[in-house]
């Protein structure tokens, strides 16, 4: 618990409930060559060229996905962290462990399955990303999802588009299986610790 926890949780939920296209357009308005940040930096440093050239690059895609999926990681890890019995950490403190040691040797191993599960789920969402990659990366940084769209709507290659859709579905199902197994491992670890 910390002051402002409910406000922090509310603010961190906002990116996840925004549509992906709105997040992408927000990044264009913020980081574009004529975006808010570049205009402010050009005025501050009295330069004519935009100092930040982030759009239409891998950096823009990674930043947008980090912004978009941060709430997911916060929610999952905080749920696992909140389920830890405080008596276990208190026992480590009573044995003389300092706060850093309690976190590193007791808390972190117990929340680690939640961290891995959130990373797996984030990977699935990034792997299936469409709007963010299409708007901020273009054809140069196309994902399978963007390639399926291009093959089916532009090139009219339904066989290849369908094959890629099946491959993507298999990858997604395997990562969902991995996610479920990690969550199950976390539940078993928690029961053993208690």
ABEGO torsion letter per residue (X at the ends): XBBGAAAAAAAAAAAAABBAAAAAAAAAAAABAABAAAAAAAAAAGBABBABBABGBAAAAAAAAAAAAAAAAAAAAAAAAAABBAAAAAAAAAAGBBAAAAAAAAAAAAAAAAAAAAAAAAAAAAAABAAAAAAAAEAAABBAAAAAAAAAAAAGBAAAAAAAAAAAAAAAAAAAAAAAAAAAAAAAAAAAAX
